Amino acid sequence: MLPPEIAGSAGVPPASTKCGRDARAPFFDPFAETEVTEHKLPHWTQLDCHCFVTWRLDDAMPREKLDEWKQERDAWLSHHPKPWNDEVTREYYRLFSQRLDEWLDAGHGSCVLREPHIRKIITDALAHFDGQRYVLASYVVMPNHVHVLFQTKEGYNLGDILHAWKSFTSKAINKALNSTGTLWQPEYWDRLIRNEDHLAAGLAYIQKNPAKAGLGSNAFTHWSAGVSPASTNCARPARAPFLERRAGRSFP
């Protein structure tokens, strides 16, 4: 199973092993209790930890490109056994995660989220339980995908929150468009945030994503709670992004 930084693509690059983790919540603690669930991608959940998630419209990725990507990734993985150092992790990000991000930003598919009234359905859903089930830090709704950086609250896990967002918005958007069928791709990409620098990188990615994709001001919705983390100077070596075998659970 791949570690959360490299399981897929979540926009923000992986945290460097040259910068140690900040042991204070809301950052990922490799020694704390962690829930790992799997479907096609592994998903890591930890209470009070900031998480960067991305989900996309079902038609946002051309099937032929995805098939090609998977074949190339499988071949690359067979020649790069774990554990990985920083250099290999960055190579994976450049060859595979970054390419998926670029395809999303290219604007494939129906791009129904380009319409302001459709984006409002999503932003209203995100705001509905803000402060109750989670605490939003920032989000951007792009024409064919959504990035959200948020912190879960006690009693609510990442998978349930994402399911609620996607289920409600799928029904509401299909109704608004007078359409039926699958709206969202079943999976989502997530990355647990490891320290203040990693958080700052996630916030910056969300803010800059529309300009990077060349979007006009009416084609996206960006919101931020104004989180402005200080830079973290790390004095000691870190285990992240590689974890140890602990409590009978297998980590990379």
C-alpha positions in Angstrom: 0.0 0.0 0.0 1.3 3.4 -0.9 1.8 6.1 1.7 -0.8 8.9 1.7 1.6 11.3 -0.1 1.9 9.1 -3.2 -1.3 7.1 -3.3 -2.6 9.2 -6.1 -2.9 12.9 -6.7 -4.1 15.6 -4.3 -2.5 18.6 -5.8 -0.2 19.6 -3.0 3.3 18.0 -3.3 4.4 15.5 -0.7 6.1 16.7 2.5 9.9 16.4 2.4 11.6 14.0 4.8 14.1 16.9 5.4 11.5 18.6 7.5 10.3 16.9 10.7 6.7 16.6 11.7 5.2 19.1 14.0 3.9 16.9 16.9 1.1 19.3 17.7 -2.4 18.8 16.3 -3.7 19.4 13.7 -0.8 17.8 11.8 -0.3 14.1 11.0 1.4 12.1 13.8 2.8 8.7 12.6 2.7 7.4 16.1 -1.0 8.2 16.8 -4.0 6.0 16.0 -4.7 6.0 12.3 -7.6 4.5 10.4 -6.8 3.1 6.9 -9.6 2.2 4.5 -9.2 1.0 1.0 -11.2 0.9 -2.2 -9.2 1.5 -5.3 -7.0 3.9 -3.4 -6.0 3.8 0.3 -7.4 6.5 2.5 -5.8 7.5 5.8 -7.8 9.2 8.6 -6.5 10.7 11.8 -8.6 12.7 14.3 -7.9 16.4 14.3 -5.5 16.2 11.4 -5.7 18.7 8.5 -6.4 16.8 5.3 -6.2 17.9 1.6 -8.7 16.2 -0.6 -9.6 16.2 -4.3 -12.5 14.7 -6.1 -13.5 15.1 -9.7 -16.4 14.7 -12.1 -16.8 11.3 -13.6 -15.9 12.5 -17.1 -12.9 14.7 -16.1 -10.3 12.2 -17.1 -10.0 10.7 -20.6 -10.2 6.9 -20.2 -7.3 6.2 -22.6 -5.1 8.6 -20.7 -5.9 6.9 -17.4 -5.2 3.4 -18.9 -1.8 4.6 -20.2 -1.0 6.3 -16.9 -1.8 3.1 -14.9 0.4 0.9 -17.2 3.3 3.3 -16.9 2.9 3.6 -13.1 2.7 -0.2 -12.6 5.9 -0.6 -14.7 7.7 2.1 -12.7 6.6 0.7 -9.3 7.9 -2.7 -10.3 11.4 -1.2 -10.6 11.2 1.0 -7.5 10.5 -1.1 -4.5 9.8 0.6 -1.1 10.9 2.3 1.0 11.6 5.4 -1.0 13.9 8.3 -0.3 13.0 11.9 -1.0 14.5 11.8 -4.6 12.4 8.8 -5.6 9.3 10.2 -4.0 9.7 13.5 -5.9 10.2 11.4 -9.1 6.9 9.6 -8.5 5.2 12.9 -7.9 6.6 14.4 -11.1 5.9 11.5 -13.3 2.5 10.4 -12.1 0.7 12.7 -9.5 1.7 15.9 -11.2 0.5 14.6 -14.6 -3.0 13.8 -13.2 -3.2 17.3 -11.8 -2.3 18.7 -15.2 -5.0 16.6 -16.9 -7.6 17.9 -14.5 -6.6 21.5 -15.1 -6.8 20.9 -18.9 -10.6 21.0 -18.5 -11.6 17.7 -20.0 -15.2 16.5 -19.9 -18.5 18.4 -19.4 -17.1 20.9 -16.8 -20.5 21.5 -15.4 -18.9 23.2 -12.4 -18.1 26.1 -14.6 -21.6 27.4 -14.0 -21.9 29.6 -10.9 -25.2 28.2 -9.7 -23.8 24.7 -9.9 -20.7 25.7 -7.9 -23.0 27.3 -5.3 -24.6 23.9 -4.6 -21.1 22.6 -3.7 -20.0 25.6 -1.6 -23.3 25.5 0.3 -22.8 21.8 1.1 -19.2 22.5 2.2 -20.3 25.3 4.5 -23.3 23.4 6.0 -21.5 21.4 8.7 -18.4 23.7 8.9 -17.6 24.0 12.6 -19.7 20.9 13.5 -18.3 17.9 11.7 -15.2 19.6 10.3 -13.4 22.9 10.2 -12.8 24.3 6.7 -9.4 26.0 6.0 -9.8 26.6 2.2 -11.4 25.2 -0.9 -11.6 25.8 -4.6 -14.3 24.6 -7.0 -12.8 24.2 -10.5 -14.8 23.4 -13.7 -14.3 19.6 -13.3 -12.9 19.0 -9.8 -12.8 20.2 -6.2 -9.9 20.7 -3.8 -10.7 21.1 0.0 -8.3 21.6 2.9 -10.1 20.9 6.2 -9.7 19.5 9.7 -12.0 16.7 10.9 -13.7 16.9 14.3 -14.2 14.1 16.8 -16.8 11.6 15.8 -16.6 12.2 12.1 -14.1 10.5 9.7 -12.9 11.5 6.3 -14.8 8.8 4.4 -18.1 9.7 5.9 -17.6 13.4 5.3 -16.6 12.9 1.6 -19.6 10.5 1.1 -22.0 13.1 2.4 -20.6 15.9 0.3 -20.6 13.8 -2.9 -24.0 12.2 -2.3 -25.9 15.4 -1.6 -24.2 17.4 -4.3 -24.7 14.7 -6.9 -28.4 14.6 -6.4 -28.8 18.4 -6.2 -26.7 19.0 -9.3 -28.4 16.4 -11.4 -31.7 17.9 -10.4 -30.5 21.4 -11.3 -29.3 20.1 -14.7 -32.4 18.0 -15.2 -30.1 15.0 -15.7 -29.5 11.5 -14.3 -26.6 9.2 -13.9 -23.2 9.3 -12.3 -21.8 12.7 -11.6 -18.7 12.1 -9.5 -15.9 9.7 -10.0 -16.3 7.1 -7.2 -12.9 7.6 -5.6 -11.2 10.7 -4.2 -7.5 11.6 -3.4 -6.4 12.6 0.0 -3.3 13.7 1.8 -2.7 14.1 5.5 -0.9 17.4 6.3 2.3 16.9 8.3 3.5 20.3 9.4 3.0 24.1 9.0 5.1 24.2 5.8 3.0 21.4 4.3 -0.2 23.3 5.3 1.1 26.5 3.7 1.8 24.5 0.5 -1.7 23.2 0.4 -3.3 26.6 1.0 -1.0 28.1 -1.8 -1.9 25.3 -4.2 -5.7 25.9 -3.8 -5.2 29.7 -4.2 -3.1 29.4 -7.3 -4.9 26.6 -9.0 -7.3 28.7 -11.0 -4.6 30.9 -12.4 -2.4 27.8 -13.2 -5.4 26.4 -15.2 -5.9 29.7 -17.0 -9.4 30.3 -15.7 -11.4 33.5 -15.8 -12.8 34.9 -12.6 -16.3 33.5 -13.3 -15.2 29.9 -13.9 -14.2 29.0 -10.3 -15.0 29.7 -6.7 -12.2 30.1 -4.1 -12.7 30.5 -0.4 -10.2 30.6 2.5 -10.6 31.0 6.3 -7.5 33.2 6.3 -5.2 30.5 7.8 -1.7 31.9 7.6 0.7 29.4 9.2 4.2 30.5 10.2 7.2 28.8 8.6 8.5 25.8 10.4 12.3 25.3 10.8 12.8 21.7 11.6 15.9 20.8 13.6 15.5 17.0 13.8 15.2 14.3 11.1 11.7 13.1 10.3 10.2 9.7 9.5 7.6 11.3 7.2 6.6 10.5 4.6 7.5 6.9 5.4 5.9 5.1 8.4 6.9 2.1 10.5 5.2 -1.2 11.2 3.3 -0.6 14.4 0.6 -2.4 16.4 0.2 -5.2 14.0 -0.6 -2.8 11.1 1.5 -2.8 8.0 2.7 0.6 6.8 5.1 1.4 4.0 
